[in-house]
Amino acid sequence: MISKRLPVTVITGFLGSGKTTVLRHLLTNSRQRLAVMVNEFGSVGLDGDLIRSCGFCPDEEIEGRLVELNNGCLCCTVQDDFLPTMEKILSQSSQLDGIVIETSGLALPRPLINALEWPAVRTKVFLNGVITLVDGEAISGGNPVSDLSAIERQRQEDPNLDHLTPVNELFHDQLRSADFILISRADRISKSQIENIESELTEKSTLGTPILSISHGKVSPDLILGLKTDDLITADKSAISDDSLHDDIHHDDHHHVQVSSGIVKVELLIDKGHLESILPKLAVKYKILRLKGRCWFPDKTIPLQIQMVGSRLSSWYEPAPDRVWKPTTGGLDLVVLSFRDDAAAAIQHELDGTV
């Protein structure tokens, strides 16, 4: 049995930004066995019911794969609620492909990110990405929240809330922590409004953070959850569905966003530190959304596992299945998802030049 770390995807954003709609779409279209942690104390039971009813897993598995935490904002109850729940989910890790956490609209993402580094869980998971939902209709009207009164009710309903961050500061924190930003309700605003929102979000977020506009919660699971190991083993340019990566946004001018997939497979000798330094820079340069693969070193018997969303890179040594490609000395085997159709070829060319 090959040991594996489970990817943990955090979906954050204010109340009403579309988190649950996106989550339902991911759960029912990902082809992955996912466990879900929902923290939405301001509407106790509602989000859990919406997830429960979407049919993402057999009825007999629902109690083990859906956990509702209504005791308060997770970022304020990390030790009491998050870590014990995570350990419970991880007890069935061999039956899962990943974990998704939908935070409260008041959550600061950083405490959850830090919690994934706690000794009890750090060798069993990796941060697959922080996905921040932004209500496109609300922000085009000048406010990141469509219903400020609902946010205030959430504050009052959580007796454990120990941060009273102003809305704009909380919004900035969610953007700065994001590895991927989704602008929801894109069908309700114009193309020029979307362009203005993207410009504003680019200024407030970390350099190179991908931004994608979506409608009705529809976004490719490959972009948000990443590719499964089996996809990497069999990957070629036809292995990843073009349809799954083609996100259509229907404005009056029928604007489209095209995401391309590509393969980097090259024998080379490269220093681990240099590789981990150059990949985030290439992600920004070539508008990479997702990257997954392995790097083989001649002095190691197992490869370095590589996972990247935007410019956030995670890497660790992990055994590979017998049937994967393996270079004779050292080499890279990567799948790349990007806004540019030449990204994989350009990355291979740049890496070849580092030998």
Disulfide bonds with the S-S distance in Angstrom:
none
